[in-house]
Amino acid sequence: MTDPATEINFDSIVGPTHHYGGLGAGNLASQRHGGNISHPKRAALEGLAKMKLVADLGVHQAVLPPHPRPDVDALRRLGFHGDDANVLATAHRHAPNLLAAAASASAMWAANSATVSPSPDTTDRRVHITPANLTSQLHRALETQTTAKILRAIFHDQNTFIHHAPLPATRQFGDEGAANHTRLCAAHGSPGIELFACGSDDDSPHAPAPQRFTPRQTHAASQAVARLHALRSTATLTARVHPNAIDAGVFHLDVIAVGNLNVFLYRERAFADTSSTIDQLRRTFAACCDDDLIPIEITSGQLTLDEAVSTYLFNSQLLSLPSGRMAMVVADDCEQHPRARAALEHIVASHNPIDDVHFVNVRQSMRNGGGPACLRLRVVLTESQRAAMHPGILFTNGLYEQLLTWVNKHYRDQLGPDDLADPRLLVECRAALDELTQLLQLGSIYRFQLA
Ligand code: SUG
């Protein structure tokens, strides 16, 4: 009997401390908006509305809970002491950048939480999960342990899911998770090929490197994840993102390419050697998936590199619908941008399975460099594997209503840099997360709940 597989989009609920810290390395939007007033309630509601849209399209949707912030334990590890209020006040006075990092709600970008390889791709037929170490920046590196804990709580069945430890937390193994990983296949439940993208490669020290921004994902990290996940080497590819793209603000592959099933949408010169990468993808896909890849190239004439980064057209969710066709969920910045809109019209009009575009307002996240695709982690599971995961996180209309009430009850309308030191914010955040774990029936997953 067949056990059909489908993709579940796991979106992180935007946390109550969503703010603009100017923290994102190589991330132009984050740098531009650093210090601005943020709107956490609006951000969380925008995220929920996107989840509702995806669920209403008939695509499986689930949630990940936010992380407790500000992370006072991290500030204590950096030498701030006293009670929580004192830790926050002294960090605010002496190192506001560290407080901003410790308060970041960056776990909202679930695409960076982990790399997941579904069972048809792995030689032991289990689902492999590696939380990203996110070593490139402090605020993101603080996510890893909590992410690992949350993923273990959700995917708890050891016969089905294998949880690997994050890679060693050194620059050599800088890993930013699924944002640099694309799976292509003929059907979700059949063996696919996995493309890993990196920004630097110790094996090719003479290859041109970005001059302005340090790449976040290394070749060594991608290779280690591929090994851990027991992927077939013949079905695994690594490619370097073009150094000029990284310098223009493409800090993850998902800022310049997106794939689903047999479709790969990318911008010309996304990779250091795009034509050879696409050629390799075609050949590997044909050999492993017994089907033809449909590459869709957007040219520089259609969208310049700067336009790709400012509109985030490629940071769209490319979804398989129950009808067998595909739809894109796109940031509404593209709707306002005539050339991005024209590129989307061209995609829909061309001969490929994509025939619909849905615009979403995720502007609070976009101002920190996170579009629709950044906000979700894709997990392909068979029906029986889905039954083996914690059900409380599945997005239903009932959960949606509960989450709306929960956000409206607990979230502030706005936050500025000074608010991060307010000890009441910490208390509010803990109360909110404590209630959320009950809503999601996750038990006590946060350290503060064990104290
Ligand atoms: O790592 N922004 C995130 C955005 C991550 C987007 N994810 C994907 N492309 N998949 C980052 O740069 C900004 C936080 C701040 O500035 O407050 C930030 O971390």
Residues whose N, C-alpha, C, O or C-beta is under 5 A from the ligand:
A	BS01	SUG	H19 Y20 G21 G22 L23 G24 A25 N27 S30 S106 W109 A111 N112 A179 H252 D254 N368 G369 G370 C374
